[in-house]
């Protein structure tokens, strides 16, 4: 489904290049780390939220800003993976 979104943007722009794909990957990871990741405690039944008190029985720590509660590797690997994904789609997809 994500590849279809990238392909739709490439089609709207009329071309697909590795650097446009990389820019889309950066946009994708920015939304993932700043919007989607902070919403996870609200939907995951075993993840603590920032509002959970000391009596919380949650087993998982909330991700925190950009997922940094899980270590610096979380946002670093997410950014690298999205850059590679977008770049490869830009290289492999052809726009008619």
N, C-alpha and C positions, 0 to 999 in steps of 0.2 A: 504494500500500500504506500509506503514511503517513496519507493522508486517511482510510482505513478505520479506522486506530487512533484517530485523533481522533474519528471518528464513533462508534466504540464507546464511548469515554469520555463523549461527549455523551449517548449513549443511556443509559448507566448513571446519569448524573447527572439525566437527564430533561429537560434543557434545553441549548440552545446559544446562547451569547452571545459577543460579541467579546472580552470580558475573560477569560472562561474559556478561549477559544481562545488568547489571548495568554499566559495562565499555562501552558497546555499547550505552547505554543511555547517558553517559557523552560525548561520541564522538558526538552523535546526537545533544545534547543541545549546545555543543561548536560550531558546524557548524551553528545551528539555530541562536544563539545570536551574533556570530561574522561575519557571511557571509549573511544570509538571512534577518535578521532584519534590518541591515543598508541599504538594497536594497529597502525596503518598500516605502520610500519617492519618489523614482523614478517611482513607479507604482500606488501609491494611489493618486487619484486626489485631495483630500482635505488635504493631509499631507504636511506640510512645509518641505523644504529641508534645508541643511546647506547653500546653495547658495541663498536661497530666501531672497529678500530684505525687507525693512520695508513696501513696498506697497503690499506685498503678501496677498492674501485673503484666504489663507489656514486656516482651522479651527482646525487642529490637529497638535500637537507638534511632531517634529521628535523624534524617540526613543532614539537617542544618543548611546554612548558606552554601550554595553550589555543591552540596554533598560533602563538604569538608569534614563533617563529623566522622566520615569513613576514611579520611586521609587525603593528602594532596593528590594521590594517584587517581582518585575518583574523577575530579574534573579534568586532570591532565590526560588520562586515557580516553575519557569521553570526547574531548576536543580532538585528539589525534584520530580516533576512530571515525568521527563524523567528517573530518577533513579527508581522510582516505576514501570513505564511502562516497562523498560528493564528488571528489576528483575522479574516481573510477567511473561513476555514472556519467560524468561529463565527457570522459574519454570514450566510453563504450556506446553511448546512445547517439543515434543520428537523427537529426531533425529534418523532416522532408521539406 
